[in-house]
Amino acid sequence: MAKRGGFPGGAMPGNMNNLMKQAQRMQRQMEEKSKEFEDKEWEATAGGGAVTVRVSGKKEILSVKLTEEVVDPDDIEMLEDLIVAATNEALRKMEEENAEMMQQLTGGLGGLGGMF
């Protein structure tokens, strides 16, 4: 009489249990890293240091610092461009570090049988 259902040799349930434990461990690590990441800050400058912008891992602008020399009422556009440039650079740095962190956390997924 043939066995009905289940997995031959009972091997799959053990593998599945290990897979679930590994996934739960990875989820905990990702949650911890995400919390750490949100508390980090990145800074970038533009215009040779005339404008400095700090951003958080929550993608929030924390501060904008301007040197007196860059504040020219006759050239507001340049100041606006420098603020945008410094902000975009700070956000790019933050996103780059986030991508590296995610790669480190998920880099071992190849060992899970290509499920991810």
C-alpha positions, 0 to 999 in steps of 0.5 A: 500500500502506497503512502498517501500525502506527506513527504518521502522520508520525512526530509522536507518538514525538517528542511522547511522548519530550518527555512522558517527559522532562518527567515524569522532570524533574517526578519528580526535582523532586518527590523533591528537594522531598520531601526538603527538606520532610521536613527542615522544621519548623513550630511552633504555640501554644495557650492564648496561648503556654502550649503550643508544639509543633514538628512535622517534615515527616515528621509527627513531633512534635519538641518540646512546650514548656509554661509553668509557669502551664499546669501545674495538677495540678487541671486536666490536661484543659485541658493535654491539650486545649492540647497537642492544639490546638497539635499539630493547628495545627502539622500543619495548617500543615505540610499546607497548605505541602505542598499549596502545594508540590505545586500548584506542582510539578503546576500545569503538568500541564494542558499535557500534553494532560490526561493527568493 
